[in-house]
């Protein structure tokens, strides 16, 4: 990789000035202004000069290091936001963003709360009905009726609508209420 800050392997003075400026400020616009070149010139150099590409990669590392140093100072001066960013980088296993994704096919619905199940049901109904409120309401009523049938079967062990002979041998038809 190219040597540090002043980029001695880059012979073109404007390229060296741009890289040195970028390594200190991390801004393409400010670096172009300081090196007195058009901002687009940097992109042309990246396209045409492999040695410049290496130099720019080094400048990015140095700019990042400088910014990290400044962020560290801010964190130790009491800036909580700076401290959070640093901790996420230094201890990602402890301070990373936590987003939990679960495959519905592997989900144990018995472990969900009633509120979680209700939220899932609302989302699925919404998706299935294309956000049509009337169709969503109808679908919900039909699903609730099916749930009552299942609950009846679970509670009594009897299929709704089945003919049952009671203790006095009188046929009784079960109905949902």
PyMOL commands that place a pseudoatom at each C-alpha (Angstrom):
pseudoatom trace, name=CA, resn=UNK, resi=1, chain=A, elem=C, hetatm=0, pos=[0.000, 0.000, 0.000]
pseudoatom trace, name=CA, resn=UNK, resi=2, chain=A, elem=C, hetatm=0, pos=[1.052, 3.640, -0.464]
pseudoatom trace, name=CA, resn=UNK, resi=3, chain=A, elem=C, hetatm=0, pos=[2.909, 5.342, 2.373]
pseudoatom trace, name=CA, resn=UNK, resi=4, chain=A, elem=C, hetatm=0, pos=[1.205, 7.725, 4.751]
pseudoatom trace, name=CA, resn=UNK, resi=5, chain=A, elem=C, hetatm=0, pos=[0.010, 11.337, 4.781]
pseudoatom trace, name=CA, resn=UNK, resi=6, chain=A, elem=C, hetatm=0, pos=[2.076, 13.161, 2.184]
pseudoatom trace, name=CA, resn=UNK, resi=7, chain=A, elem=C, hetatm=0, pos=[1.851, 10.356, -0.410]
pseudoatom trace, name=CA, resn=UNK, resi=8, chain=A, elem=C, hetatm=0, pos=[5.461, 10.502, -1.630]
pseudoatom trace, name=CA, resn=UNK, resi=9, chain=A, elem=C, hetatm=0, pos=[4.882, 7.868, -4.357]
pseudoatom trace, name=CA, resn=UNK, resi=10, chain=A, elem=C, hetatm=0, pos=[2.388, 10.183, -6.073]
pseudoatom trace, name=CA, resn=UNK, resi=11, chain=A, elem=C, hetatm=0, pos=[4.445, 12.519, -8.249]
pseudoatom trace, name=CA, resn=UNK, resi=12, chain=A, elem=C, hetatm=0, pos=[1.578, 14.682, -9.579]
pseudoatom trace, name=CA, resn=UNK, resi=13, chain=A, elem=C, hetatm=0, pos=[1.389, 17.660, -7.195]
pseudoatom trace, name=CA, resn=UNK, resi=14, chain=A, elem=C, hetatm=0, pos=[-2.374, 18.212, -7.504]
pseudoatom trace, name=CA, resn=UNK, resi=15, chain=A, elem=C, hetatm=0, pos=[-3.053, 14.518, -6.812]
pseudoatom trace, name=CA, resn=UNK, resi=16, chain=A, elem=C, hetatm=0, pos=[-0.803, 14.641, -3.756]
pseudoatom trace, name=CA, resn=UNK, resi=17, chain=A, elem=C, hetatm=0, pos=[-2.483, 17.813, -2.543]
pseudoatom trace, name=CA, resn=UNK, resi=18, chain=A, elem=C, hetatm=0, pos=[-5.927, 16.282, -2.994]
pseudoatom trace, name=CA, resn=UNK, resi=19, chain=A, elem=C, hetatm=0, pos=[-4.980, 13.072, -1.155]
pseudoatom trace, name=CA, resn=UNK, resi=20, chain=A, elem=C, hetatm=0, pos=[-3.297, 14.951, 1.691]
pseudoatom trace, name=CA, resn=UNK, resi=21, chain=A, elem=C, hetatm=0, pos=[-6.340, 17.205, 2.081]
pseudoatom trace, name=CA, resn=UNK, resi=22, chain=A, elem=C, hetatm=0, pos=[-8.741, 14.259, 1.976]
pseudoatom trace, name=CA, resn=UNK, resi=23, chain=A, elem=C, hetatm=0, pos=[-6.727, 12.306, 4.552]
pseudoatom trace, name=CA, resn=UNK, resi=24, chain=A, elem=C, hetatm=0, pos=[-7.186, 15.243, 6.936]
pseudoatom trace, name=CA, resn=UNK, resi=25, chain=A, elem=C, hetatm=0, pos=[-10.820, 16.234, 6.299]
pseudoatom trace, name=CA, resn=UNK, resi=26, chain=A, elem=C, hetatm=0, pos=[-12.547, 13.238, 4.637]
pseudoatom trace, name=CA, resn=UNK, resi=27, chain=A, elem=C, hetatm=0, pos=[-14.524, 15.475, 2.271]
pseudoatom trace, name=CA, resn=UNK, resi=28, chain=A, elem=C, hetatm=0, pos=[-14.217, 15.249, -1.516]
pseudoatom trace, name=CA, resn=UNK, resi=29, chain=A, elem=C, hetatm=0, pos=[-15.538, 18.774, -2.045]
pseudoatom trace, name=CA, resn=UNK, resi=30, chain=A, elem=C, hetatm=0, pos=[-13.239, 20.370, 0.531]
pseudoatom trace, name=CA, resn=UNK, resi=31, chain=A, elem=C, hetatm=0, pos=[-10.261, 18.381, -0.746]
pseudoatom trace, name=CA, resn=UNK, resi=32, chain=A, elem=C, hetatm=0, pos=[-10.907, 19.482, -4.323]
pseudoatom trace, name=CA, resn=UNK, resi=33, chain=A, elem=C, hetatm=0, pos=[-11.184, 23.083, -3.196]
pseudoatom trace, name=CA, resn=UNK, resi=34, chain=A, elem=C, hetatm=0, pos=[-7.934, 22.877, -1.183]
pseudoatom trace, name=CA, resn=UNK, resi=35, chain=A, elem=C, hetatm=0, pos=[-6.091, 21.191, -4.072]
pseudoatom trace, name=CA, resn=UNK, resi=36, chain=A, elem=C, hetatm=0, pos=[-7.587, 23.715, -6.534]
pseudoatom trace, name=CA, resn=UNK, resi=37, chain=A, elem=C, hetatm=0, pos=[-9.055, 21.050, -8.826]
pseudoatom trace, name=CA, resn=UNK, resi=38, chain=A, elem=C, hetatm=0, pos=[-12.563, 20.318, -9.994]
pseudoatom trace, name=CA, resn=UNK, resi=39, chain=A, elem=C, hetatm=0, pos=[-14.271, 17.685, -7.883]
pseudoatom trace, name=CA, resn=UNK, resi=40, chain=A, elem=C, hetatm=0, pos=[-14.829, 15.488, -10.964]
pseudoatom trace, name=CA, resn=UNK, resi=41, chain=A, elem=C, hetatm=0, pos=[-11.079, 15.377, -11.568]
pseudoatom trace, name=CA, resn=UNK, resi=42, chain=A, elem=C, hetatm=0, pos=[-10.765, 13.029, -8.602]
pseudoatom trace, name=CA, resn=UNK, resi=43, chain=A, elem=C, hetatm=0, pos=[-13.066, 10.518, -10.334]
pseudoatom trace, name=CA, resn=UNK, resi=44, chain=A, elem=C, hetatm=0, pos=[-11.026, 10.736, -13.540]
pseudoatom trace, name=CA, resn=UNK, resi=45, chain=A, elem=C, hetatm=0, pos=[-7.846, 10.031, -11.551]
pseudoatom trace, name=CA, resn=UNK, resi=46, chain=A, elem=C, hetatm=0, pos=[-9.536, 7.030, -9.923]
pseudoatom trace, name=CA, resn=UNK, resi=47, chain=A, elem=C, hetatm=0, pos=[-10.475, 5.712, -13.348]
pseudoatom trace, name=CA, resn=UNK, resi=48, chain=A, elem=C, hetatm=0, pos=[-7.079, 6.296, -14.989]
pseudoatom trace, name=CA, resn=UNK, resi=49, chain=A, elem=C, hetatm=0, pos=[-4.383, 5.911, -12.315]
pseudoatom trace, name=CA, resn=UNK, resi=50, chain=A, elem=C, hetatm=0, pos=[-3.999, 2.680, -10.273]
pseudoatom trace, name=CA, resn=UNK, resi=51, chain=A, elem=C, hetatm=0, pos=[-1.350, 4.286, -8.065]
pseudoatom trace, name=CA, resn=UNK, resi=52, chain=A, elem=C, hetatm=0, pos=[-3.797, 7.110, -7.278]
pseudoatom trace, name=CA, resn=UNK, resi=53, chain=A, elem=C, hetatm=0, pos=[-6.445, 4.491, -6.378]
pseudoatom trace, name=CA, resn=UNK, resi=54, chain=A, elem=C, hetatm=0, pos=[-4.035, 3.015, -3.811]
pseudoatom trace, name=CA, resn=UNK, resi=55, chain=A, elem=C, hetatm=0, pos=[-3.255, 6.485, -2.514]
pseudoatom trace, name=CA, resn=UNK, resi=56, chain=A, elem=C, hetatm=0, pos=[-6.937, 7.299, -2.158]
pseudoatom trace, name=CA, resn=UNK, resi=57, chain=A, elem=C, hetatm=0, pos=[-7.568, 4.039, -0.301]
pseudoatom trace, name=CA, resn=UNK, resi=58, chain=A, elem=C, hetatm=0, pos=[-4.848, 5.046, 2.152]
pseudoatom trace, name=CA, resn=UNK, resi=59, chain=A, elem=C, hetatm=0, pos=[-6.306, 8.563, 2.456]
pseudoatom trace, name=CA, resn=UNK, resi=60, chain=A, elem=C, hetatm=0, pos=[-9.720, 7.059, 3.293]
pseudoatom trace, name=CA, resn=UNK, resi=61, chain=A, elem=C, hetatm=0, pos=[-8.137, 4.976, 6.066]
pseudoatom trace, name=CA, resn=UNK, resi=62, chain=A, elem=C, hetatm=0, pos=[-6.347, 8.022, 7.469]
pseudoatom trace, name=CA, resn=UNK, resi=63, chain=A, elem=C, hetatm=0, pos=[-9.475, 10.189, 7.286]
pseudoatom trace, name=CA, resn=UNK, resi=64, chain=A, elem=C, hetatm=0, pos=[-11.386, 7.452, 9.109]
pseudoatom trace, name=CA, resn=UNK, resi=65, chain=A, elem=C, hetatm=0, pos=[-8.722, 7.235, 11.787]
pseudoatom trace, name=CA, resn=UNK, resi=66, chain=A, elem=C, hetatm=0, pos=[-8.799, 11.019, 12.279]
pseudoatom trace, name=CA, resn=UNK, resi=67, chain=A, elem=C, hetatm=0, pos=[-12.557, 11.016, 12.549]
pseudoatom trace, name=CA, resn=UNK, resi=68, chain=A, elem=C, hetatm=0, pos=[-12.462, 8.140, 15.005]
pseudoatom trace, name=CA, resn=UNK, resi=69, chain=A, elem=C, hetatm=0, pos=[-9.937, 10.060, 17.128]
pseudoatom trace, name=CA, resn=UNK, resi=70, chain=A, elem=C, hetatm=0, pos=[-12.214, 13.091, 17.174]
pseudoatom trace, name=CA, resn=UNK, resi=71, chain=A, elem=C, hetatm=0, pos=[-15.226, 10.940, 18.006]
pseudoatom trace, name=CA, resn=UNK, resi=72, chain=A, elem=C, hetatm=0, pos=[-13.294, 9.408, 20.900]
pseudoatom trace, name=CA, resn=UNK, resi=73, chain=A, elem=C, hetatm=0, pos=[-12.487, 12.864, 22.248]
pseudoatom trace, name=CA, resn=UNK, resi=74, chain=A, elem=C, hetatm=0, pos=[-16.151, 13.828, 22.003]
pseudoatom trace, name=CA, resn=UNK, resi=75, chain=A, elem=C, hetatm=0, pos=[-17.223, 10.625, 23.790]
pseudoatom trace, name=CA, resn=UNK, resi=76, chain=A, elem=C, hetatm=0, pos=[-14.818, 11.228, 26.668]
pseudoatom trace, name=CA, resn=UNK, resi=77, chain=A, elem=C, hetatm=0, pos=[-16.017, 14.832, 26.835]
pseudoatom trace, name=CA, resn=UNK, resi=78, chain=A, elem=C, hetatm=0, pos=[-19.500, 13.491, 27.628]
pseudoatom trace, name=CA, resn=UNK, resi=79, chain=A, elem=C, hetatm=0, pos=[-21.137, 13.259, 24.195]
pseudoatom trace, name=CA, resn=UNK, resi=80, chain=A, elem=C, hetatm=0, pos=[-23.421, 10.246, 24.620]
pseudoatom trace, name=CA, resn=UNK, resi=81, chain=A, elem=C, hetatm=0, pos=[-24.138, 9.856, 20.906]
pseudoatom trace, name=CA, resn=UNK, resi=82, chain=A, elem=C, hetatm=0, pos=[-20.417, 9.706, 20.137]
pseudoatom trace, name=CA, resn=UNK, resi=83, chain=A, elem=C, hetatm=0, pos=[-19.960, 7.146, 22.906]
pseudoatom trace, name=CA, resn=UNK, resi=84, chain=A, elem=C, hetatm=0, pos=[-22.748, 4.976, 21.479]
pseudoatom trace, name=CA, resn=UNK, resi=85, chain=A, elem=C, hetatm=0, pos=[-21.187, 4.984, 18.010]
pseudoatom trace, name=CA, resn=UNK, resi=86, chain=A, elem=C, hetatm=0, pos=[-17.792, 4.071, 19.416]
pseudoatom trace, name=CA, resn=UNK, resi=87, chain=A, elem=C, hetatm=0, pos=[-19.195, 1.264, 21.550]
pseudoatom trace, name=CA, resn=UNK, resi=88, chain=A, elem=C, hetatm=0, pos=[-21.043, -0.180, 18.553]
pseudoatom trace, name=CA, resn=UNK, resi=89, chain=A, elem=C, hetatm=0, pos=[-17.718, -0.330, 16.740]
pseudoatom trace, name=CA, resn=UNK, resi=90, chain=A, elem=C, hetatm=0, pos=[-15.534, -1.460, 19.627]
pseudoatom trace, name=CA, resn=UNK, resi=91, chain=A, elem=C, hetatm=0, pos=[-17.960, -3.969, 21.163]
pseudoatom trace, name=CA, resn=UNK, resi=92, chain=A, elem=C, hetatm=0, pos=[-20.411, -4.913, 18.416]
pseudoatom trace, name=CA, resn=UNK, resi=93, chain=A, elem=C, hetatm=0, pos=[-21.403, -8.182, 20.099]
pseudoatom trace, name=CA, resn=UNK, resi=94, chain=A, elem=C, hetatm=0, pos=[-22.765, -6.197, 23.032]
pseudoatom trace, name=CA, resn=UNK, resi=95, chain=A, elem=C, hetatm=0, pos=[-23.881, -2.888, 21.482]
pseudoatom trace, name=CA, resn=UNK, resi=96, chain=A, elem=C, hetatm=0, pos=[-25.082, -3.858, 18.006]
pseudoatom trace, name=CA, resn=UNK, resi=97, chain=A, elem=C, hetatm=0, pos=[-28.556, -3.111, 16.724]
pseudoatom trace, name=CA, resn=UNK, resi=98, chain=A, elem=C, hetatm=0, pos=[-30.773, -6.059, 17.500]
pseudoatom trace, name=CA, resn=UNK, resi=99, chain=A, elem=C, hetatm=0, pos=[-33.255, -7.123, 14.910]
pseudoatom trace, name=CA, resn=UNK, resi=100, chain=A, elem=C, hetatm=0, pos=[-34.716, -10.538, 15.418]
pseudoatom trace, name=CA, resn=UNK, resi=101, chain=A, elem=C, hetatm=0, pos=[-36.182, -12.356, 12.470]
pseudoatom trace, name=CA, resn=UNK, resi=102, chain=A, elem=C, hetatm=0, pos=[-38.097, -15.567, 12.809]
pseudoatom trace, name=CA, resn=UNK, resi=103, chain=A, elem=C, hetatm=0, pos=[-39.111, -17.975, 10.103]
pseudoatom trace, name=CA, resn=UNK, resi=104, chain=A, elem=C, hetatm=0, pos=[-42.857, -18.457, 10.530]
pseudoatom trace, name=CA, resn=UNK, resi=105, chain=A, elem=C, hetatm=0, pos=[-42.508, -22.138, 9.660]
pseudoatom trace, name=CA, resn=UNK, resi=106, chain=A, elem=C, hetatm=0, pos=[-40.225, -22.595, 12.670]
pseudoatom trace, name=CA, resn=UNK, resi=107, chain=A, elem=C, hetatm=0, pos=[-42.241, -20.395, 15.045]
pseudoatom trace, name=CA, resn=UNK, resi=108, chain=A, elem=C, hetatm=0, pos=[-43.882, -21.886, 18.123]
pseudoatom trace, name=CA, resn=UNK, resi=109, chain=A, elem=C, hetatm=0, pos=[-47.188, -20.018, 18.197]
pseudoatom trace, name=CA, resn=UNK, resi=110, chain=A, elem=C, hetatm=0, pos=[-47.935, -21.431, 21.643]
pseudoatom trace, name=CA, resn=UNK, resi=111, chain=A, elem=C, hetatm=0, pos=[-45.220, -19.167, 23.047]
pseudoatom trace, name=CA, resn=UNK, resi=112, chain=A, elem=C, hetatm=0, pos=[-46.790, -15.976, 21.655]
pseudoatom trace, name=CA, resn=UNK, resi=113, chain=A, elem=C, hetatm=0, pos=[-48.954, -13.676, 23.730]
pseudoatom trace, name=CA, resn=UNK, resi=114, chain=A, elem=C, hetatm=0, pos=[-52.546, -12.972, 22.762]
pseudoatom trace, name=CA, resn=UNK, resi=115, chain=A, elem=C, hetatm=0, pos=[-51.455, -9.470, 21.675]
pseudoatom trace, name=CA, resn=UNK, resi=116, chain=A, elem=C, hetatm=0, pos=[-48.717, -10.878, 19.432]
pseudoatom trace, name=CA, resn=UNK, resi=117, chain=A, elem=C, hetatm=0, pos=[-51.121, -13.361, 17.869]
pseudoatom trace, name=CA, resn=UNK, resi=118, chain=A, elem=C, hetatm=0, pos=[-53.664, -10.580, 17.321]
pseudoatom trace, name=CA, resn=UNK, resi=119, chain=A, elem=C, hetatm=0, pos=[-51.031, -8.424, 15.612]
pseudoatom trace, name=CA, resn=UNK, resi=120, chain=A, elem=C, hetatm=0, pos=[-50.024, -11.310, 13.339]
pseudoatom trace, name=CA, resn=UNK, resi=121, chain=A, elem=C, hetatm=0, pos=[-53.663, -12.012, 12.482]
pseudoatom trace, name=CA, resn=UNK, resi=122, chain=A, elem=C, hetatm=0, pos=[-54.306, -8.359, 11.634]
pseudoatom trace, name=CA, resn=UNK, resi=123, chain=A, elem=C, hetatm=0, pos=[-51.225, -8.238, 9.396]
pseudoatom trace, name=CA, resn=UNK, resi=124, chain=A, elem=C, hetatm=0, pos=[-52.140, -11.431, 7.566]
pseudoatom trace, name=CA, resn=UNK, resi=125, chain=A, elem=C, hetatm=0, pos=[-55.737, -10.338, 7.060]
pseudoatom trace, name=CA, resn=UNK, resi=126, chain=A, elem=C, hetatm=0, pos=[-54.563, -6.949, 5.812]
pseudoatom trace, name=CA, resn=UNK, resi=127, chain=A, elem=C, hetatm=0, pos=[-52.190, -8.565, 3.315]
pseudoatom trace, name=CA, resn=UNK, resi=128, chain=A, elem=C, hetatm=0, pos=[-54.687, -11.193, 2.209]
pseudoatom trace, name=CA, resn=UNK, resi=129, chain=A, elem=C, hetatm=0, pos=[-57.473, -8.676, 1.580]
pseudoatom trace, name=CA, resn=UNK, resi=130, chain=A, elem=C, hetatm=0, pos=[-55.349, -6.083, -0.167]
pseudoatom trace, name=CA, resn=UNK, resi=131, chain=A, elem=C, hetatm=0, pos=[-56.156, -3.518, 2.530]
pseudoatom trace, name=CA, resn=UNK, resi=132, chain=A, elem=C, hetatm=0, pos=[-59.891, -3.581, 1.679]
pseudoatom trace, name=CA, resn=UNK, resi=133, chain=A, elem=C, hetatm=0, pos=[-61.633, -2.725, 5.007]
pseudoatom trace, name=CA, resn=UNK, resi=134, chain=A, elem=C, hetatm=0, pos=[-64.944, -4.425, 4.136]
pseudoatom trace, name=CA, resn=UNK, resi=135, chain=A, elem=C, hetatm=0, pos=[-63.255, -7.596, 2.932]
pseudoatom trace, name=CA, resn=UNK, resi=136, chain=A, elem=C, hetatm=0, pos=[-60.938, -7.533, 5.967]
pseudoatom trace, name=CA, resn=UNK, resi=137, chain=A, elem=C, hetatm=0, pos=[-63.942, -7.301, 8.335]
pseudoatom trace, name=CA, resn=UNK, resi=138, chain=A, elem=C, hetatm=0, pos=[-65.720, -10.179, 6.563]
pseudoatom trace, name=CA, resn=UNK, resi=139, chain=A, elem=C, hetatm=0, pos=[-62.565, -12.305, 6.608]
pseudoatom trace, name=CA, resn=UNK, resi=140, chain=A, elem=C, hetatm=0, pos=[-62.068, -11.574, 10.290]
pseudoatom trace, name=CA, resn=UNK, resi=141, chain=A, elem=C, hetatm=0, pos=[-65.655, -12.642, 11.110]
pseudoatom trace, name=CA, resn=UNK, resi=142, chain=A, elem=C, hetatm=0, pos=[-65.191, -15.887, 9.167]
pseudoatom trace, name=CA, resn=UNK, resi=143, chain=A, elem=C, hetatm=0, pos=[-61.915, -16.624, 10.911]
pseudoatom trace, name=CA, resn=UNK, resi=144, chain=A, elem=C, hetatm=0, pos=[-63.418, -15.909, 14.329]
pseudoatom trace, name=CA, resn=UNK, resi=145, chain=A, elem=C, hetatm=0, pos=[-66.275, -18.318, 13.549]
pseudoatom trace, name=CA, resn=UNK, resi=146, chain=A, elem=C, hetatm=0, pos=[-63.758, -21.018, 12.612]
pseudoatom trace, name=CA, resn=UNK, resi=147, chain=A, elem=C, hetatm=0, pos=[-61.840, -20.368, 15.819]
pseudoatom trace, name=CA, resn=UNK, resi=148, chain=A, elem=C, hetatm=0, pos=[-65.060, -20.834, 17.822]
pseudoatom trace, name=CA, resn=UNK, resi=149, chain=A, elem=C, hetatm=0, pos=[-65.641, -24.172, 16.059]
pseudoatom trace, name=CA, resn=UNK, resi=150, chain=A, elem=C, hetatm=0, pos=[-62.124, -25.301, 16.915]
pseudoatom trace, name=CA, resn=UNK, resi=151, chain=A, elem=C, hetatm=0, pos=[-62.469, -24.124, 20.526]
pseudoatom trace, name=CA, resn=UNK, resi=152, chain=A, elem=C, hetatm=0, pos=[-65.775, -26.017, 20.837]
pseudoatom trace, name=CA, resn=UNK, resi=153, chain=A, elem=C, hetatm=0, pos=[-64.169, -29.177, 19.522]
pseudoatom trace, name=CA, resn=UNK, resi=154, chain=A, elem=C, hetatm=0, pos=[-61.193, -28.814, 21.852]
pseudoatom trace, name=CA, resn=UNK, resi=155, chain=A, elem=C, hetatm=0, pos=[-63.341, -28.094, 24.923]
pseudoatom trace, name=CA, resn=UNK, resi=156, chain=A, elem=C, hetatm=0, pos=[-65.945, -30.807, 24.357]
pseudoatom trace, name=CA, resn=UNK, resi=157, chain=A, elem=C, hetatm=0, pos=[-64.168, -33.298, 22.147]
pseudoatom trace, name=CA, resn=UNK, resi=158, chain=A, elem=C, hetatm=0, pos=[-67.297, -33.194, 19.973]
pseudoatom trace, name=CA, resn=UNK, resi=159, chain=A, elem=C, hetatm=0, pos=[-67.387, -31.995, 16.384]
pseudoatom trace, name=CA, resn=UNK, resi=160, chain=A, elem=C, hetatm=0, pos=[-69.909, -29.097, 16.006]
pseudoatom trace, name=CA, resn=UNK, resi=161, chain=A, elem=C, hetatm=0, pos=[-73.012, -30.278, 14.175]
pseudoatom trace, name=CA, resn=UNK, resi=162, chain=A, elem=C, hetatm=0, pos=[-72.500, -33.869, 15.255]
pseudoatom trace, name=CA, resn=UNK, resi=163, chain=A, elem=C, hetatm=0, pos=[-75.468, -35.852, 16.481]
pseudoatom trace, name=CA, resn=UNK, resi=164, chain=A, elem=C, hetatm=0, pos=[-74.873, -36.907, 20.072]
pseudoatom trace, name=CA, resn=UNK, resi=165, chain=A, elem=C, hetatm=0, pos=[-76.877, -39.342, 22.104]
pseudoatom trace, name=CA, resn=UNK, resi=166, chain=A, elem=C, hetatm=0, pos=[-77.141, -38.122, 25.698]
pseudoatom trace, name=CA, resn=UNK, resi=167, chain=A, elem=C, hetatm=0, pos=[-77.487, -40.306, 28.764]
pseudoatom trace, name=CA, resn=UNK, resi=168, chain=A, elem=C, hetatm=0, pos=[-81.257, -40.645, 28.195]
pseudoatom trace, name=CA, resn=UNK, resi=169, chain=A, elem=C, hetatm=0, pos=[-80.736, -41.710, 24.561]
pseudoatom trace, name=CA, resn=UNK, resi=170, chain=A, elem=C, hetatm=0, pos=[-82.276, -38.526, 23.160]
pseudoatom trace, name=CA, resn=UNK, resi=171, chain=A, elem=C, hetatm=0, pos=[-80.516, -37.294, 19.995]
pseudoatom trace, name=CA, resn=UNK, resi=172, chain=A, elem=C, hetatm=0, pos=[-79.040, -33.797, 20.459]
pseudoatom trace, name=CA, resn=UNK, resi=173, chain=A, elem=C, hetatm=0, pos=[-77.494, -31.628, 17.735]
pseudoatom trace, name=CA, resn=UNK, resi=174, chain=A, elem=C, hetatm=0, pos=[-74.635, -29.451, 18.886]
pseudoatom trace, name=CA, resn=UNK, resi=175, chain=A, elem=C, hetatm=0, pos=[-74.688, -25.826, 17.759]
pseudoatom trace, name=CA, resn=UNK, resi=176, chain=A, elem=C, hetatm=0, pos=[-72.381, -22.910, 18.158]
pseudoatom trace, name=CA, resn=UNK, resi=177, chain=A, elem=C, hetatm=0, pos=[-73.611, -19.975, 20.158]
for i in range(1, 177): cmd.bond("trace and resi %d" % i, "trace and resi %d" % (i + 1))
show_as sticks, trace
zoom trace
